[in-house]
């Protein structure tokens, strides 16, 4: 083998290695992008919020239309209460999910804002564009439940008992919490402890 053939072979192998490195970088980028797109399967359970099995309310709050909104206590329907905050991108991304769930029979959907600014809350209501979802400023309730992370959802059964809670960022997270309505409260309390 001549020296020119060895040099040509080394150049060729160097090009192959460089191409493989570029391929690995592109693959790593795609894996990272997919990881960012795929949320965890269920809502993340956190210590914030009321305890599972705890009876809530009734707590009266005026929504943005100045109509009394009752959170907790006995109702004809289960309640999904989603705590949001202004500037929360994940909260805005939940809007299609909230619209979808607002159409579910036997479920009322409330958006409880951590903001006291009526303009910010009205902007969220405008983006939501669904009269079935009621939006209210609820900083006091969020403080009482020690909720600082948004979006954070609480599911109450028809008796006002907490059956599910957690940080959410997708329709799948919200549905995983709503599915807990079908489980006995004793089972939920045992799995939480």
VEXVO-552170 format. One record per residue (C-alpha): residue number from 1; residue in three letters; x, y, z. Coordinates in Angstrom, 3 decimals, padded with zeros to 6 digits. Each point is the difference from the previous one (the first is absolute). Layout:
<drenros>
k / r / x / y / z
NUM / ALA / X / Y / Z
...
</drenros>
This chain:
<drenros>
k / r / x / y / z
1 / UNK / 000.000 / 000.000 / 000.000
2 / UNK / 001.378 / 003.361 / -000.969
3 / UNK / 000.148 / 003.044 / 002.167
4 / UNK / -002.567 / 001.853 / -002.153
5 / UNK / -002.459 / -002.879 / 000.466
6 / UNK / 000.522 / 000.179 / 003.790
7 / UNK / -000.589 / 003.761 / 000.006
8 / UNK / -003.144 / -000.423 / -002.141
9 / UNK / -001.253 / -002.715 / 002.400
10 / UNK / 000.640 / 002.250 / 003.033
11 / UNK / -001.813 / 002.919 / -001.644
12 / UNK / -002.927 / -002.270 / -000.866
13 / UNK / -000.207 / -001.383 / 003.546
14 / UNK / 000.233 / 003.512 / 001.443
15 / UNK / -002.940 / 001.070 / -002.169
16 / UNK / -002.002 / -003.055 / 001.120
17 / UNK / 000.679 / 000.810 / 003.680
18 / UNK / -000.952 / 003.664 / -000.546
19 / UNK / -003.272 / -001.060 / -001.671
20 / UNK / -000.766 / -002.368 / 002.884
21 / UNK / 000.587 / 002.817 / 002.509
22 / UNK / -002.365 / 002.292 / -001.920
23 / UNK / -002.574 / -002.789 / -000.105
24 / UNK / 000.302 / -000.533 / 003.772
25 / UNK / -000.417 / 003.728 / 000.682
26 / UNK / -003.095 / 000.131 / -002.207
27 / UNK / -001.414 / -003.080 / 001.725
28 / UNK / 000.667 / 001.461 / 003.457
29 / UNK / -001.765 / 003.217 / -001.040
30 / UNK / -003.057 / -001.936 / -001.195
31 / UNK / -000.132 / -002.092 / 003.173
32 / UNK / 000.155 / 003.198 / 002.053
33 / UNK / -002.821 / 001.566 / -002.013
34 / UNK / -002.158 / -003.092 / 000.437
35 / UNK / 000.721 / -000.073 / 003.723
36 / UNK / -001.188 / 003.610 / 000.301
37 / UNK / -003.208 / -000.773 / -001.924
38 / UNK / -001.014 / -003.081 / 001.964
39 / UNK / -001.342 / 000.878 / 003.439
40 / UNK / -000.077 / -002.515 / 002.842
41 / UNK / -002.946 / -002.396 / -000.143
42 / UNK / -001.907 / 001.302 / 003.009
43 / UNK / -000.229 / 003.215 / 001.952
44 / UNK / 002.884 / 000.508 / 002.407
45 / UNK / -001.284 / -000.422 / 003.528
46 / UNK / 001.431 / 002.624 / 002.308
47 / UNK / -000.427 / 000.755 / 003.680
48 / UNK / -001.717 / 003.294 / -000.849
49 / UNK / -003.744 / 000.227 / 000.030
50 / UNK / -002.593 / -001.540 / 002.268
51 / UNK / 000.410 / -003.583 / 001.169
52 / UNK / -001.584 / -002.828 / -001.972
53 / UNK / -003.300 / -000.892 / 001.620
54 / UNK / -000.358 / 003.467 / 001.547
55 / UNK / -003.425 / 001.603 / -000.338
56 / UNK / 000.261 / 003.522 / -001.444
57 / UNK / -002.274 / 002.969 / 000.393
58 / UNK / -002.270 / 001.182 / -001.054
59 / UNK / 002.127 / 003.053 / -000.847
60 / UNK / -001.722 / 002.864 / -001.834
61 / UNK / 001.929 / 002.084 / -002.554
62 / UNK / -001.293 / 002.430 / -002.618
63 / UNK / 000.990 / -000.934 / -003.541
64 / UNK / 000.924 / 002.587 / -002.647
65 / UNK / -003.674 / 000.460 / -000.879
66 / UNK / -000.710 / 000.871 / 003.668
67 / UNK / -001.962 / -003.229 / 000.377
68 / UNK / 000.505 / -001.954 / 003.223
69 / UNK / 002.184 / -003.074 / -000.513
70 / UNK / -000.075 / -002.681 / 002.694
71 / UNK / 003.084 / -002.214 / 000.342
72 / UNK / -000.521 / -003.089 / 002.112
73 / UNK / -003.027 / -001.089 / 001.927
74 / UNK / -002.748 / -002.178 / -001.472
75 / UNK / -000.722 / 000.464 / -003.731
76 / UNK / -001.883 / -001.827 / -002.734
77 / UNK / 003.295 / -000.441 / -001.860
78 / UNK / 003.638 / -000.724 / 000.771
79 / UNK / 002.340 / 003.013 / -000.159
80 / UNK / 003.325 / 000.496 / -001.730
81 / UNK / 001.687 / 003.081 / 001.474
82 / UNK / 003.127 / 001.072 / -001.880
83 / UNK / 002.222 / 002.628 / 001.605
84 / UNK / 001.776 / 002.237 / -002.532
85 / UNK / 002.250 / 003.046 / 000.025
86 / UNK / 000.598 / 002.837 / -002.452
87 / UNK / 002.973 / -000.546 / -002.240
88 / UNK / -000.207 / -003.769 / 000.515
89 / UNK / 000.601 / -001.514 / -003.432
90 / UNK / -001.106 / -003.474 / 001.110
91 / UNK / -003.279 / 001.512 / 001.239
92 / UNK / -000.705 / 001.502 / -003.422
93 / UNK / 000.902 / -003.320 / -001.638
94 / UNK / -002.705 / -001.674 / 002.142
95 / UNK / -002.776 / 002.102 / -001.585
96 / UNK / -000.967 / -002.607 / -002.648
97 / UNK / -000.068 / -002.686 / 002.703
98 / UNK / -002.218 / 002.151 / 002.223
99 / UNK / -002.399 / 000.594 / -002.910
100 / UNK / -000.130 / -003.747 / -000.651
101 / UNK / -000.664 / -000.874 / 003.632
102 / UNK / -002.637 / 002.731 / 000.348
103 / UNK / -002.153 / -002.062 / -002.353
104 / UNK / 000.163 / -003.106 / 002.182
105 / UNK / -003.329 / -000.851 / 001.632
106 / UNK / 000.062 / 000.010 / 003.788
107 / UNK / 003.072 / 002.239 / 000.249
108 / UNK / 000.248 / 003.720 / 000.644
109 / UNK / 003.293 / 001.724 / -000.821
110 / UNK / 001.287 / 003.040 / 001.905
111 / UNK / 003.167 / 001.975 / -000.683
112 / UNK / 001.244 / 001.596 / 003.219
113 / UNK / 002.585 / 002.699 / -000.602
114 / UNK / 002.802 / 000.894 / 002.385
115 / UNK / -000.153 / 003.537 / -001.424
116 / UNK / -002.072 / 002.801 / 001.478
117 / UNK / 000.338 / 002.041 / -003.201
118 / UNK / -003.399 / 000.018 / -001.738
119 / UNK / 001.586 / 000.876 / -003.362
120 / UNK / 002.285 / -003.080 / 000.054
121 / UNK / -002.880 / -002.233 / 001.075
122 / UNK / -002.255 / 001.411 / -002.714
123 / UNK / 002.718 / -000.627 / -002.592
124 / UNK / 000.104 / -003.663 / 001.061
125 / UNK / -003.821 / -000.202 / -000.185
126 / UNK / 000.144 / 001.517 / -003.492
127 / UNK / 002.622 / -002.551 / -001.131
128 / UNK / -002.109 / -002.755 / 001.518
129 / UNK / -003.094 / 001.192 / -001.911
130 / UNK / -002.289 / -002.566 / 001.633
131 / UNK / -002.884 / 001.095 / 002.208
132 / UNK / -000.177 / -003.461 / 001.593
133 / UNK / 003.337 / 000.582 / 001.750
134 / UNK / -000.251 / 002.543 / 002.776
135 / UNK / 003.049 / 002.115 / 000.827
136 / UNK / 000.444 / 001.639 / 003.411
137 / UNK / 002.760 / 001.709 / 001.955
138 / UNK / 000.772 / -002.326 / 002.905
139 / UNK / 003.238 / 001.095 / 001.645
140 / UNK / -001.451 / -000.595 / 003.466
141 / UNK / -001.018 / -003.560 / -000.806
142 / UNK / 003.388 / -000.719 / -001.598
143 / UNK / 001.736 / 001.355 / 003.099
144 / UNK / -002.234 / -002.076 / 002.285
145 / UNK / 000.878 / -003.139 / -002.006
146 / UNK / 003.692 / 000.990 / -000.235
147 / UNK / -000.068 / -000.090 / -003.799
148 / UNK / 002.874 / 001.884 / -001.609
149 / UNK / 000.655 / -002.146 / -003.083
150 / UNK / -002.227 / 000.402 / -003.044
151 / UNK / -001.816 / -001.534 / -001.707
152 / UNK / -001.189 / -002.028 / 002.977
153 / UNK / -003.256 / -001.956 / -000.063
154 / UNK / -002.278 / -001.300 / 002.716
155 / UNK / -002.875 / -002.398 / -000.695
156 / UNK / -002.944 / -000.005 / 002.395
157 / UNK / -002.782 / -002.577 / -000.044
158 / UNK / -003.684 / 001.001 / 000.260
159 / UNK / 000.332 / 000.165 / 003.796
160 / UNK / 002.910 / 002.458 / -000.135
161 / UNK / 002.602 / -002.601 / 000.995
162 / UNK / 003.473 / 000.209 / -001.545
163 / UNK / 000.567 / -003.111 / -002.128
164 / UNK / 002.958 / 001.196 / -002.066
165 / UNK / 002.563 / 002.789 / -000.136
166 / UNK / 003.245 / 000.777 / -001.725
167 / UNK / 002.067 / 002.163 / -002.299
168 / UNK / -001.252 / -000.338 / -003.561
169 / UNK / 001.085 / 001.015 / -003.465
170 / UNK / -002.170 / -002.010 / -002.386
171 / UNK / -003.416 / -001.481 / -000.628
172 / UNK / 001.406 / -003.402 / 000.966
173 / UNK / 001.017 / 001.313 / 003.428
174 / UNK / -003.462 / 001.451 / 000.594
175 / UNK / -001.680 / -003.196 / -001.176
176 / UNK / 002.195 / -002.067 / 002.352
177 / UNK / -001.305 / 002.101 / 002.897
178 / UNK / -003.621 / -000.167 / -001.149
179 / UNK / 000.282 / -003.796 / -000.315
180 / UNK / 000.518 / -000.082 / 003.773
181 / UNK / -003.691 / 000.862 / 000.416
182 / UNK / -000.700 / -003.685 / -000.688
183 / UNK / 002.207 / -001.259 / 002.851
184 / UNK / -001.201 / -000.350 / 003.608
185 / UNK / 001.353 / 002.757 / 002.259
186 / UNK / 001.454 / -002.604 / 002.411
187 / UNK / 002.120 / -001.403 / -002.829
188 / UNK / 001.203 / 003.498 / -000.942
189 / UNK / 000.960 / 000.823 / 003.592
190 / UNK / 001.875 / -003.296 / 000.346
191 / UNK / 001.966 / 000.577 / -003.224
192 / UNK / 000.874 / 003.540 / 001.113
193 / UNK / 001.308 / -001.047 / 003.417
</drenros>
